[in-house]
Amino acid sequence: MVIRVGILGSGFAARELHLPVLSMISDVEVASIFGIPYEDALFLARRFKIPKVTDDWRSVINDPNVDVILVATPTYTHRAMAEEAIKAGKDVMLEKPIALTVRDGEEIAKMHETSGVKLMVAHCLRFWPEYVRARELIMAGRIGEPRVIRAYRLSSHPGRWFRFQELSGGVAVDMSIHDLDYLRWTFGSVRRVYAIGGIYSSDSATSIDHFMATLEFDNGAIAYVEGSWAMPRNFPFTTYFEVSGTGGLMTVDNQSTATVEAYVDNSYYRYSPMVKNAYYLEWIAFLNWVSKGVKPPIEPSDAVEALRLALSINKSITEGRVVNPGEVR
C-alpha cells in the first residue's frame, strides 16, 4: 500500500530533514506541498518531483489523495494546522515543538485522543541511534544510578521568525526542547528548574537566545542544560550529552566519530555511528504505526511535558526564581 504524504512547509525542516528521507522510503509518495513564498515550494516540488504545489495549506489537508500530513511550518502555526488535519481525518507528523503554549499543546493532544487519527510529534532524539544506545545502557544500569547530567546544544542564530519570542518561544522551546524531552524520557519527571539567560545575539529581537539551566529530577539526579543561538555565524552546530552515575560515565557528542563513549567497569567502550539517521527512523516508526498499528515510543502528552519544561526555563529567566514545572499551564 502506498502512503501519500502532503507537506505543509518549505523551510529548513521540510527541505533538509524530511523530504530527503521521504524520497528514500519505498511505498511512500509525496503528493503535494504548501509553502510561502510559493517559489520555495515550487523549487522543492521540482527537486523532489512532487506533482502538486500550492500556497493554500488547507487544500493540501483536504486533498482526498493525501493520507498523511507533515506539519513543518513555523511553531506559531502548529495548533491551527494540526487541528485542521485531525478534523479532516488525516494522520499527522508534527514537527517539534508541539505548540507555543502548554494549553495549545494539550488541546492538540486532546483532539488527537478523541479523533482516532494518529499524531506523532517529531522529537528526533528518541530515534537518534547514539542517543537510543546511550539510553539503553543507562536503563540497563551500566553506569549505575545516574546522578549528574549535562546537555549542551549550541548554534548560531537561525534568524527570520526565530528572532521573536512570541513566534518561536526562544532557544529553549525551539532547540533545547530536544534535550529536555530526552532527559525526561530517560530520567523521569523534573521537580524544580532554575535558569539564567537572555538576549545575547544581535540577531535576536525579543527571543531568549542563550540560557543555562539546572534541573532537579524527582529521583534526585541533577542536570545542567545549556542552549544557545548566540554562537558566531561560522560556529558548527554542536551537541553534547554526558551522564555520570555511581558506576561510570558516558558521553555523546556530534563532533567525534565515536558518537558514544562509556567509562564503566574500569574499561573504556566506543560505539560507532550508525548509517540511518533519526529523521529516517522516526518516519519508519510513524509509518509502521499508520500501516501496521505499531505505536512509536512517544505520545503527544510527552511533547506537552517537554514544552512545559522549556517554558519553565523561560519563566525562571524572566521571573528570576526557581520554578516548579507544574506552575506552567
C-alpha angles and dihedrals in degrees: 000000000000115000112211117212128201116204123216108193138034101205132103098300094052095038101043106022113028111026096052089052096045090052088060098052119091118226091029124109124184100220104179144356136208123199144154121247090041091219091065091054090046090052091052092045090056093043095049098030095244110171100210129049126180145163090214110085094191090061089061092050093047095045106120089211092063121087102172131035123209111203105202099151129116115302095248089064097050100095096049095046096042093049092047091051092048091050088052090055095247124144110240137216103193122194116232136294096054090218143327096263135038090236092055091046091050091050091052091048092047093050090049092051093055098038105065092227124118121251125182126179111216102238094160100190087075086066103032103115098224093047091047090050092047091051091049090055092046093049090047089058096244093143095034120234111353111239113158125031132183127190126178129183113177132176145147115264116283092211123198115078091349086076090077123072092207091058104036106020089232129266095312094057098038105036114007090050084086091065094040092055092047093048093049091046091051105034104025135233125357119227102185138020129191122179142168125197145109144165111329104149124079086221091068122086102180104338122113100240103178133033142162115205139182118209124194114203126211089245092059098256118131130212134198111208124186126184128180143180089168098088120117116276093251093050113119117240102262133192130178133178126184132174125185118196139176089269107035152327131266131189135188126186139160097227102069133063092234098066096186123041122181132188106196137139090013088297137106122229130189122197114196127224119272127230103236115068129218095260091058093044095048091052091049089051092049094046090049087056092049096046104026106023094242107146118225121235095263136069126202087245089062089056090051091053092049088052090049090056092049091050089047087059091051091047092050091051096048096042097037096228147096111280130206104216089224088071091067110089 
